[in-house]
Amino acid sequence: MVKVKEVARRFLEYLRGLFSNDIGIDLGTASTLVYVKGEGIVICEPSVVAVERGTSHVLAVGSEAKRMLGRTPGNIIAVRPMKDGVITDFEITEAMLRFFIEKVRKRRFQVRPRIVIAIPSGITEVERRAVKESAERAGGREVFLIEEPIAAAIGVGLPIQEPIGNMIIDIGGGTTEIAVISLAGVVFSKSIRIGGDEMDEAIIEYLKKTYNLMVGERTAEELKIKIGSAYPLEEEMSVEVKGRDLISGLPKAVTITSEEVRDSLQEPLRAILEITKMSLERTPPELAADLIGHGIMMAGGGSLLRGLDKLISEETGLPVHIADDPLTAVANGTGKVLNEIHYLKKVTVPIKSEIRA
């Protein structure tokens, strides 16, 4: 009788799979990527939502909403519902998830999808439950959570199931995740709430203090991408930056160099270097020995900062490699987990049952 029930359950799950688009989501502070089973990554949009002020009525999501940041009239606000890798506005995050899920569900009669969501390894049990419940309310039939460094390691193709040490550094918009992985498990991990956003804020503060110039998040991010670096460049660059003069209140333009941007980034970069060294110190000797041969893998948008791999290699004495496509590593990892179901129970994060009085 038990065998019959198990066969029936598996057959029902098979039928559901035929009529649903199971999806993997990299729910990032800066961007959200959606992987659809059998299709690959179909959505890569900024994690920004535009709503009517004082209501939860969503006007725009993603790229369209990001264009509104800092440019909206009084009755519209463009917000980022994720901060430092966790949800700060549950209602708006749910609306954003629903928008992306509905966008990939091609047929109205489809069964609700099974969803794998990547989360920072350092978030609390309450935050994990909040992510899971938001995804369920947004349309997920069954929701699994996977830690971002595990997803990134799977996405870039590290042999995490082998009995050897694999180290990955995933620098996202709101967090930096470092993990040492062996036999499909995390041996040691560390998460700090410092990433691309903190780098942008450091640039904003530098321009305020040095030039009395106020710029927005978008301008700081563009400056970081254009001339930002973590290590001296062979040929230094400069660019004109436009903003508002804090003294006169009038528009103002200044020229800033790549050396200045590099100086402004010292504090967040120092924090990333410190946790990298600490992670290596906490790594068991046998696994640390493995890292001498194949080094450290870097993923996430922050790893694209010029010279960051060179800086980490110089500080640790280990070879450092950047993933072929660091921006999609986590999303691709969720997709591989969806495609290989036996991975799910091995690498996903269990949510403890809520304790009731």
HELIX and SHEET records of a PDB file:
HELIX    1   1 VAL A    2  LEU A   18  1                                  17    
HELIX    2   2 SER A   63  LYS A   66  1                                   4    
HELIX    3   3 PHE A   90  VAL A  104  1                                  15    
HELIX    4   4 GLU A  125  ARG A  137  1                                  13    
HELIX    5   5 GLU A  148  VAL A  156  1                                   9    
HELIX    6   6 GLY A  196  TYR A  211  1                                  16    
HELIX    7   7 GLU A  217  ILE A  227  1                                  11    
HELIX    8   8 SER A  258  SER A  264  1                                   7    
HELIX    9   9 GLN A  266  ARG A  282  1                                  17    
HELIX   10  10 PRO A  285  HIS A  294  1                                  10    
HELIX   11  11 GLY A  301  LEU A  304  5                                   4    
HELIX   12  12 LEU A  308  THR A  316  1                                   9    
HELIX   13  13 PRO A  326  THR A  328  5                                   3    
HELIX   14  14 ALA A  329  ASN A  339  1                                  11    
HELIX   15  15 HIS A  342  VAL A  347  1                                   6    
SHEET    1   A 6 GLY A  40  PRO A  46  0                                        
SHEET    2   A 6 SER A  31  VAL A  36 -1                                        
SHEET    3   A 6 ILE A  23  LEU A  27 -1                                        
SHEET    4   A 6 ARG A 114  ILE A 119  1                                        
SHEET    5   A 6 GLU A 142  GLU A 147  1                                        
SHEET    6   A 6 THR A 348  VAL A 349 -1                                        
SHEET    1   B 3 VAL A  58  VAL A  61  0                                        
SHEET    2   B 3 VAL A  49  GLU A  52 -1                                        
SHEET    3   B 3 ILE A  76  VAL A  79 -1                                        
SHEET    1   C 2 MET A  82  LYS A  83  0                                        
SHEET    2   C 2 VAL A  86  ILE A  87 -1                                        
SHEET    1   D 5 GLY A 185  ILE A 192  0                                        
SHEET    2   D 5 THR A 176  SER A 182 -1                                        
SHEET    3   D 5 ASN A 166  ILE A 171 -1                                        
SHEET    4   D 5 ILE A 296  ALA A 299  1                                        
SHEET    5   D 5 VAL A 320  ILE A 322  1                                        
SHEET    1   E 3 LEU A 213  MET A 214  0                                        
SHEET    2   E 3 SER A 238  ASP A 245 -1                                        
SHEET    3   E 3 PRO A 251  THR A 257 -1                                        
END                                                                             
